[in-house]
């Protein structure tokens, strides 16, 4: 879970779903109805080629978030982010219990990405959304919400009792989205600056 250890930790219970438990990679093209007239194909498995681009973008963004949160120094942030990423995904898209998707619009164009994994065991077993990113020019079109609802279906199909994720405190837009989907804060990390130069 260290890759997205951030300021707010949230959790949402998965809706019951009658499907046999499976650790196989979920099928492609999970769809979520957005309006009665429109079906958006949301998730498709990420290719190895797309993974290379995703890794570079995710590491750079995560490093910047950690700098902004005051957790890491600028000169070490990218190396730390890359090390954590590679530790979690040593096999890339084939890493067991990790599932990486492209988020696609109705035409099939990639508009973002989503990475979730099965973590914990026993009563603590859950789905964990490590990363969801929608390209800046495609934001505020409902793709992030649709992708999160689609991954709920995937998680429920794996008989996972809950989905968890973390969100940085400087991202109120993401916090509002998660709360609107039923995620609730389960723990938080806070910081107080002791001088204006800190």
Backbone as CSV, one residue per row, in Angstrom:
resi,resn,N_x,N_y,N_z,CA_x,CA_y,CA_z,C_x,C_y,C_z
1,UNK,0.801,-1.195,0.000,0.000,0.000,0.000,0.849,1.267,0.000
2,UNK,2.157,1.135,0.090,3.001,2.307,0.289,3.018,3.248,-0.902
3,UNK,2.660,2.745,-2.103,2.767,3.596,-3.275,1.854,4.811,-3.184
4,UNK,0.686,4.641,-2.590,-0.209,5.781,-2.460,-0.455,6.106,-0.992
5,UNK,0.589,6.057,-0.171,0.413,6.445,1.218,0.321,7.954,1.273
6,UNK,-0.867,8.468,1.501,-1.108,9.891,1.371,-1.849,10.411,2.591
7,UNK,-2.587,11.478,2.447,-3.110,12.155,3.620,-4.452,11.636,4.109
8,UNK,-5.265,11.086,3.252,-6.545,10.549,3.689,-6.683,9.123,3.173
9,UNK,-7.078,8.220,4.045,-7.310,6.848,3.630,-8.804,6.598,3.660
10,UNK,-9.365,6.083,2.567,-10.801,5.923,2.479,-11.144,4.495,2.097
11,UNK,-12.394,4.125,2.342,-12.837,2.772,2.049,-14.296,2.798,1.655
12,UNK,-14.664,1.913,0.735,-16.051,1.762,0.335,-16.362,0.284,0.316
13,UNK,-17.467,-0.108,0.944,-17.878,-1.494,0.904,-18.395,-1.822,-0.481
14,UNK,-18.005,-3.000,-0.982,-18.459,-3.429,-2.301,-19.891,-3.930,-2.222
15,UNK,-20.638,-3.707,-3.308,-21.992,-4.235,-3.377,-21.929,-5.744,-3.597
16,UNK,-22.875,-6.514,-3.023,-22.890,-7.961,-3.248,-23.017,-8.274,-4.733
17,UNK,-22.344,-9.328,-5.166,-22.354,-9.693,-6.581,-22.229,-11.201,-6.662
18,UNK,-23.147,-11.878,-7.323,-23.205,-13.330,-7.335,-22.344,-13.881,-8.461
19,UNK,-21.064,-14.099,-8.140,-20.144,-14.673,-9.115,-19.089,-15.444,-8.361
20,UNK,-18.603,-16.543,-8.947,-17.613,-17.367,-8.253,-16.335,-16.589,-8.026
21,UNK,-15.709,-16.842,-6.901,-14.447,-16.177,-6.581,-13.370,-16.610,-7.563
22,UNK,-12.588,-15.656,-8.030,-11.542,-15.960,-9.004,-10.397,-14.992,-8.856
23,UNK,-9.158,-15.526,-8.987,-7.972,-14.667,-8.969,-7.452,-14.425,-10.378
24,UNK,-8.197,-14.877,-11.378,-7.777,-14.623,-12.755,-7.984,-13.164,-13.106
25,UNK,-7.256,-12.723,-14.112,-7.392,-11.334,-14.548,-8.813,-11.096,-15.046
26,UNK,-9.498,-10.080,-14.512,-10.877,-9.823,-14.938,-10.958,-9.563,-16.435
27,UNK,-12.095,-9.878,-17.010,-12.280,-9.725,-18.446,-12.255,-8.253,-18.854
28,UNK,-11.986,-8.039,-20.132,-11.867,-6.679,-20.660,-13.221,-6.038,-20.874
29,UNK,-13.172,-4.726,-21.078,-14.317,-3.946,-21.530,-15.505,-4.002,-20.582
30,UNK,-15.248,-3.750,-19.286,-16.344,-3.592,-18.343,-17.055,-2.288,-18.675
31,UNK,-18.370,-2.339,-18.832,-19.130,-1.163,-19.215,-19.972,-0.672,-18.056
32,UNK,-20.194,0.622,-18.016,-21.031,1.227,-16.988,-22.022,2.156,-17.664
33,UNK,-23.312,1.949,-17.394,-24.334,2.798,-17.988,-24.272,4.183,-17.372
34,UNK,-24.079,5.216,-18.188,-23.995,6.597,-17.710,-25.340,7.289,-17.840
35,UNK,-26.007,7.110,-18.952,-27.369,7.603,-19.130,-28.135,6.493,-19.837
36,UNK,-29.473,6.566,-19.856,-30.230,5.528,-20.556,-29.872,5.421,-22.031
37,UNK,-29.362,6.501,-22.622,-29.057,6.491,-24.051,-27.593,6.174,-24.358
38,UNK,-26.717,6.211,-23.344,-25.283,6.150,-23.618,-24.611,5.057,-22.803
39,UNK,-23.896,4.165,-23.487,-23.089,3.156,-22.824,-21.616,3.491,-23.078
40,UNK,-20.859,3.720,-22.009,-19.437,4.023,-22.164,-18.622,2.789,-21.797
41,UNK,-17.907,2.191,-22.748,-16.998,1.093,-22.401,-15.842,1.664,-21.596
42,UNK,-15.730,1.280,-20.348,-14.853,1.996,-19.437,-13.463,1.407,-19.364
43,UNK,-13.342,0.136,-19.042,-12.045,-0.446,-18.726,-11.628,-1.491,-19.754
44,UNK,-10.367,-1.430,-20.169,-9.774,-2.433,-21.034,-8.363,-2.716,-20.517
45,UNK,-7.936,-3.987,-20.473,-6.608,-4.304,-19.943,-5.506,-3.501,-20.628
46,UNK,-4.575,-3.029,-19.827,-3.471,-2.220,-20.329,-2.445,-3.102,-21.036
47,UNK,-1.986,-2.649,-22.193,-0.956,-3.376,-22.936,0.423,-3.106,-22.335
48,UNK,1.400,-3.939,-22.689,2.770,-3.721,-22.212,3.318,-2.389,-22.712
49,UNK,2.969,-2.030,-23.954,3.442,-0.764,-24.500,2.853,0.416,-23.729
50,UNK,1.556,0.347,-23.446,0.908,1.423,-22.695,1.434,1.481,-21.266
51,UNK,1.820,0.341,-20.718,2.328,0.297,-19.355,3.582,1.145,-19.197
52,UNK,4.464,1.136,-20.178,5.696,1.923,-20.096,5.381,3.407,-19.975
53,UNK,4.414,3.880,-20.755,4.000,5.279,-20.688,3.338,5.563,-19.346
54,UNK,2.453,4.656,-18.931,1.766,4.806,-17.652,2.759,4.896,-16.502
55,UNK,3.776,4.031,-16.497,4.752,4.010,-15.404,5.473,5.348,-15.283
56,UNK,5.921,5.892,-16.409,6.633,7.162,-16.381,5.735,8.292,-15.876
57,UNK,4.504,8.340,-16.372,3.582,9.400,-15.962,3.176,9.255,-14.494
58,UNK,2.901,8.029,-14.065,2.477,7.795,-12.684,3.581,8.132,-11.702
59,UNK,4.810,7.746,-12.021,5.923,8.035,-11.122,6.189,9.527,-11.010
60,UNK,6.139,10.230,-12.137,6.372,11.676,-12.118,5.285,12.391,-11.315
61,UNK,4.026,11.985,-11.517,2.920,12.626,-10.805,2.975,12.335,-9.312
62,UNK,3.286,11.086,-8.966,3.354,10.706,-7.552,4.492,11.428,-6.850
63,UNK,5.623,11.568,-7.531,6.753,12.306,-6.965,6.350,13.751,-6.677
64,UNK,5.659,14.384,-7.618,5.228,15.764,-7.420,4.228,15.885,-6.271
65,UNK,3.334,14.918,-6.152,2.380,14.931,-5.045,3.081,14.817,-3.698
66,UNK,4.099,13.963,-3.624,4.830,13.803,-2.379,5.638,15.054,-2.037
67,UNK,6.169,15.729,-3.041,6.861,17.004,-2.819,5.875,18.038,-2.296
68,UNK,4.736,18.138,-2.954,3.728,19.121,-2.555,3.201,18.849,-1.149
69,UNK,3.097,17.577,-0.787,2.627,17.222,0.552,3.689,17.425,1.619
70,UNK,4.933,17.711,1.193,6.021,17.933,2.141,6.647,16.661,2.673
71,UNK,6.403,15.549,1.982,6.915,14.260,2.458,8.312,13.936,1.949
72,UNK,8.621,14.357,0.722,9.898,14.036,0.109,10.569,15.295,-0.419
73,UNK,11.903,15.293,-0.394,12.665,16.381,-1.000,12.630,16.237,-2.521
74,UNK,12.689,17.367,-3.201,12.580,17.367,-4.661,13.632,16.484,-5.321
75,UNK,14.848,16.522,-4.808,15.944,15.801,-5.460,15.843,14.284,-5.309
76,UNK,15.027,13.794,-4.383,14.936,12.356,-4.176,13.580,11.783,-4.577
77,UNK,12.631,12.642,-4.879,11.244,12.210,-5.040,11.046,11.218,-6.186
78,UNK,11.580,11.518,-7.356,11.346,10.649,-8.503,11.976,9.275,-8.286
79,UNK,13.168,9.229,-7.724,13.818,7.943,-7.465,13.014,7.117,-6.470
80,UNK,12.473,7.763,-5.443,11.668,7.051,-4.454,10.373,6.528,-5.071
81,UNK,9.721,7.370,-5.865,8.478,6.956,-6.505,8.712,5.769,-7.429
82,UNK,9.791,5.824,-8.203,10.106,4.746,-9.136,10.415,3.455,-8.396
83,UNK,11.161,3.544,-7.309,11.508,2.354,-6.531,10.264,1.696,-5.945
84,UNK,9.343,2.486,-5.411,8.117,1.936,-4.853,7.265,1.285,-5.940
85,UNK,7.164,1.951,-7.072,6.386,1.433,-8.194,6.938,0.087,-8.658
86,UNK,8.243,0.023,-8.851,8.860,-1.220,-9.329,8.776,-2.326,-8.284
87,UNK,8.780,-1.961,-7.005,8.625,-2.958,-5.956,7.237,-3.564,-5.929
88,UNK,6.226,-2.748,-6.255,4.852,-3.230,-6.270,4.516,-3.984,-7.552
89,UNK,5.137,-3.599,-8.654,4.813,-4.190,-9.956,6.059,-4.756,-10.630
90,UNK,6.732,-5.719,-10.001,7.960,-6.255,-10.600,7.716,-6.966,-11.929
91,UNK,6.500,-7.475,-12.128,6.169,-8.156,-13.373,5.352,-7.312,-14.325
92,UNK,5.322,-5.995,-14.084,4.549,-5.122,-14.953,3.077,-5.502,-14.948
93,UNK,2.460,-5.541,-16.123,1.032,-5.850,-16.220,0.729,-7.287,-15.836
94,UNK,1.745,-8.137,-15.739,1.539,-9.538,-15.382,1.776,-9.807,-13.900
95,UNK,1.997,-8.774,-13.103,2.210,-8.967,-11.663,0.961,-9.580,-11.037
96,UNK,1.094,-10.695,-10.326,-0.077,-11.348,-9.733,-0.855,-10.422,-8.804
97,UNK,-2.168,-10.522,-8.868,-3.101,-9.794,-8.005,-3.119,-8.291,-8.256
98,UNK,-2.483,-7.848,-9.335,-2.528,-6.438,-9.732,-3.177,-6.358,-11.112
99,UNK,-4.071,-5.388,-11.280,-4.866,-5.286,-12.499,-4.796,-3.854,-13.025
100,UNK,-4.264,-3.707,-14.218,-4.058,-2.383,-14.807,-4.917,-2.234,-16.051
101,UNK,-5.618,-1.113,-16.116,-6.561,-0.878,-17.196,-6.334,0.470,-17.849
102,UNK,-6.710,0.545,-19.123,-6.919,1.819,-19.776,-8.380,2.207,-19.580
103,UNK,-8.636,3.483,-19.346,-10.003,4.007,-19.314,-10.283,4.568,-20.703
104,UNK,-11.353,4.098,-21.323,-11.631,4.482,-22.702,-12.959,5.205,-22.844
105,UNK,-13.016,6.100,-23.817,-14.254,6.825,-24.101,-15.109,6.001,-25.063
106,UNK,-16.295,6.480,-25.452,-17.177,5.679,-26.315,-16.560,5.288,-27.653
107,UNK,-15.610,6.083,-28.149,-14.978,5.759,-29.429,-13.841,4.757,-29.278
108,UNK,-13.479,4.424,-28.036,-12.379,3.507,-27.799,-11.061,4.198,-27.529
109,UNK,-11.047,5.528,-27.551,-9.820,6.270,-27.270,-9.478,6.197,-25.787
110,UNK,-8.193,6.033,-25.493,-7.756,6.001,-24.105,-7.809,7.415,-23.516
111,UNK,-8.540,7.550,-22.408,-8.658,8.852,-21.760,-8.060,8.855,-20.356
112,UNK,-7.482,7.722,-19.948,-6.886,7.653,-18.619,-6.477,6.235,-18.286
113,UNK,-6.228,5.997,-17.002,-5.763,4.682,-16.555,-6.251,4.415,-15.135
114,UNK,-6.312,3.139,-14.803,-6.693,2.730,-13.452,-5.911,1.482,-13.076
115,UNK,-5.399,1.475,-11.843,-4.632,0.339,-11.321,-5.212,-0.044,-9.976
116,UNK,-5.643,-1.302,-9.865,-6.062,-1.763,-8.556,-5.510,-3.155,-8.307
117,UNK,-5.510,-3.550,-7.034,-4.922,-4.827,-6.643,-5.750,-5.457,-5.539
118,UNK,-5.537,-6.755,-5.343,-6.110,-7.457,-4.200,-5.062,-7.449,-3.098
119,UNK,-5.418,-6.914,-1.938,-4.467,-6.802,-0.828,-5.075,-7.426,0.427
120,UNK,-4.214,-7.733,1.397,-4.673,-8.253,2.666,-5.125,-9.703,2.575
121,UNK,-5.552,-10.242,3.693,-6.034,-11.616,3.755,-7.095,-11.729,4.834
122,UNK,-7.858,-12.781,4.769,-8.902,-12.994,5.760,-9.908,-11.861,5.759
123,UNK,-10.247,-11.399,6.958,-11.229,-10.319,7.083,-10.716,-9.004,6.524
124,UNK,-9.387,-8.864,6.364,-8.801,-7.619,5.856,-8.628,-7.626,4.338
125,UNK,-9.010,-8.709,3.666,-8.859,-8.795,2.216,-9.758,-7.760,1.546
126,UNK,-9.214,-7.022,0.588,-9.971,-5.954,-0.070,-9.337,-5.624,-1.411
127,UNK,-10.059,-4.858,-2.203,-9.485,-4.283,-3.404,-8.877,-2.936,-3.058
128,UNK,-7.743,-2.636,-3.672,-7.050,-1.379,-3.370,-6.778,-0.629,-4.673
129,UNK,-7.341,0.553,-4.791,-7.132,1.372,-5.987,-5.851,2.166,-5.784
130,UNK,-4.782,1.713,-6.407,-3.493,2.389,-6.260,-3.426,3.683,-7.064
131,UNK,-4.073,3.695,-8.208,-3.911,4.860,-9.070,-5.085,4.959,-10.022
132,UNK,-5.670,6.127,-10.119,-6.628,6.422,-11.183,-6.289,7.804,-11.711
133,UNK,-6.112,7.896,-13.021,-5.744,9.158,-13.647,-6.566,9.332,-14.920
134,UNK,-7.173,10.479,-15.053,-7.858,10.853,-16.292,-7.071,12.006,-16.904
135,UNK,-6.775,11.897,-18.211,-6.007,12.947,-18.878,-6.671,14.305,-18.662
136,UNK,-5.854,15.324,-18.461,-6.369,16.640,-18.104,-7.458,17.128,-19.056
137,UNK,-7.254,16.924,-20.344,-8.226,17.442,-21.318,-9.524,16.628,-21.328
138,UNK,-9.538,15.481,-20.653,-10.727,14.632,-20.611,-11.417,14.654,-19.248
139,UNK,-10.922,15.468,-18.344,-11.516,15.525,-17.019,-12.861,16.241,-17.040
140,UNK,-13.664,15.994,-15.996,-14.995,16.577,-15.833,-15.960,16.140,-16.924
141,UNK,-15.745,14.932,-17.426,-16.665,14.353,-18.400,-17.302,13.068,-17.868
142,UNK,-17.022,12.721,-16.616,-17.626,11.541,-16.016,-16.828,10.268,-16.145
143,UNK,-15.635,10.334,-16.764,-14.864,9.114,-16.970,-14.293,8.548,-15.669
144,UNK,-13.858,9.422,-14.775,-13.327,8.939,-13.507,-14.394,8.226,-12.696
145,UNK,-15.581,8.825,-12.608,-16.686,8.204,-11.889,-17.057,6.863,-12.525
146,UNK,-17.168,6.841,-13.854,-17.543,5.610,-14.540,-16.507,4.514,-14.323
147,UNK,-15.225,4.883,-14.343,-14.173,3.890,-14.135,-14.224,3.319,-12.728
148,UNK,-14.454,4.161,-11.727,-14.531,3.681,-10.352,-15.753,2.793,-10.135
149,UNK,-16.869,3.122,-10.771,-18.044,2.264,-10.670,-17.791,0.931,-11.364
150,UNK,-17.083,0.955,-12.486,-16.776,-0.285,-13.185,-15.857,-1.175,-12.364
151,UNK,-14.871,-0.580,-11.697,-13.956,-1.406,-10.906,-14.670,-1.965,-9.674
152,UNK,-15.728,-1.297,-9.219,-16.543,-1.883,-8.155,-17.139,-3.210,-8.615
153,UNK,-17.603,-3.251,-9.854,-18.170,-4.482,-10.397,-17.112,-5.574,-10.483
154,UNK,-15.897,-5.189,-10.900,-14.796,-6.149,-10.962,-14.497,-6.700,-9.571
155,UNK,-14.405,-5.814,-8.584,-14.083,-6.226,-7.219,-15.168,-7.113,-6.627
156,UNK,-16.424,-6.742,-6.871,-17.520,-7.557,-6.365,-17.524,-8.934,-7.011
157,UNK,-17.170,-9.001,-8.286,-17.077,-10.270,-8.985,-15.983,-11.165,-8.426
158,UNK,-14.998,-10.570,-7.776,-13.934,-11.319,-7.114,-14.270,-11.575,-5.642
159,UNK,-15.481,-11.227,-5.258,-15.981,-11.399,-3.895,-15.140,-10.639,-2.870
160,UNK,-14.669,-9.475,-3.263,-13.957,-8.612,-2.329,-14.976,-7.802,-1.533
161,UNK,-14.828,-7.713,-0.214,-15.845,-7.052,0.598,-15.784,-5.527,0.563
162,UNK,-14.672,-4.953,0.106,-14.535,-3.493,0.136,-13.479,-3.058,-0.862
163,UNK,-13.551,-1.794,-1.228,-12.505,-1.129,-2.001,-11.889,-0.053,-1.125
164,UNK,-10.572,0.095,-1.222,-9.861,1.111,-0.450,-8.992,1.930,-1.388
165,UNK,-8.693,3.158,-0.979,-7.773,4.011,-1.718,-7.288,5.108,-0.786
166,UNK,-6.290,5.825,-1.215,-5.782,6.991,-0.493,-5.827,8.203,-1.409
167,UNK,-5.926,9.386,-0.801,-5.995,10.615,-1.589,-5.221,11.709,-0.858
168,UNK,-4.467,12.495,-1.601,-3.715,13.594,-0.998,-4.655,14.696,-0.528
169,UNK,-4.290,15.337,0.566,-5.096,16.415,1.114,-5.194,17.622,0.212
170,UNK,-4.220,17.799,-0.706,-4.280,18.947,-1.609,-5.081,18.655,-2.874
171,UNK,-5.867,17.575,-2.863,-6.692,17.229,-4.023,-8.171,17.149,-3.610
172,UNK,-8.788,18.294,-3.290,-10.178,18.271,-2.811,-11.167,17.773,-3.858
173,UNK,-10.852,17.955,-5.141,-11.746,17.466,-6.180,-11.878,15.958,-6.145
174,UNK,-10.740,15.264,-5.978,-10.768,13.807,-5.891,-11.486,13.360,-4.618
175,UNK,-11.224,14.073,-3.515,-11.905,13.725,-2.268,-13.416,13.799,-2.430
176,UNK,-13.889,14.856,-3.081,-15.327,15.023,-3.274,-15.907,13.904,-4.136
177,UNK,-15.166,13.507,-5.174,-15.628,12.423,-6.034,-15.755,11.133,-5.237
178,UNK,-14.716,10.799,-4.474,-14.746,9.547,-3.713,-15.870,9.553,-2.687
179,UNK,-16.063,10.663,-2.019,-17.136,10.753,-1.030,-18.499,10.590,-1.686
180,UNK,-18.672,11.146,-2.877,-19.954,11.037,-3.578,-20.241,9.600,-3.995
181,UNK,-19.189,8.784,-4.105,-19.344,7.382,-4.476,-19.472,6.467,-3.259
182,UNK,-19.439,7.044,-2.074,-19.644,6.247,-0.868,-18.401,5.896,-0.095
183,UNK,-17.229,6.384,-0.523,-16.006,6.147,0.246,-16.037,7.000,1.511
184,UNK,-15.536,6.448,2.597,-15.484,7.156,3.865,-14.064,7.109,4.432
185,UNK,-13.636,8.180,5.074,-12.291,8.257,5.645,-12.156,7.242,6.776
186,UNK,-11.088,6.441,6.730,-10.820,5.473,7.794,-9.585,5.841,8.603
187,UNK,-8.701,6.675,8.067,-7.557,7.202,8.816,-7.025,8.420,8.081
188,UNK,-6.245,9.251,8.754,-5.695,10.439,8.114,-4.331,10.769,8.696
189,UNK,-3.525,11.446,7.893,-2.222,11.939,8.319,-2.256,13.455,8.194
190,UNK,-1.843,14.155,9.246,-1.917,15.615,9.239,-0.531,16.207,9.457
191,UNK,-0.370,17.465,9.029,0.931,18.136,9.152,0.711,19.592,9.512
192,UNK,1.569,20.137,10.367,1.554,21.547,10.704,2.938,22.116,10.485
193,UNK,3.040,23.188,9.692,4.314,23.864,9.484,4.620,24.733,10.695
194,UNK,5.852,24.680,11.187,6.237,25.429,12.379,6.907,26.748,12.057
195,UNK,7.143,27.003,10.764,7.667,28.308,10.364,7.255,28.562,8.940
196,UNK,7.238,29.816,8.528,6.817,30.162,7.175,7.831,29.711,6.141
197,UNK,9.059,29.354,6.586,10.114,28.934,5.657,10.168,27.423,5.523
198,UNK,9.392,26.681,6.319,9.449,25.210,6.297,8.869,24.663,5.007
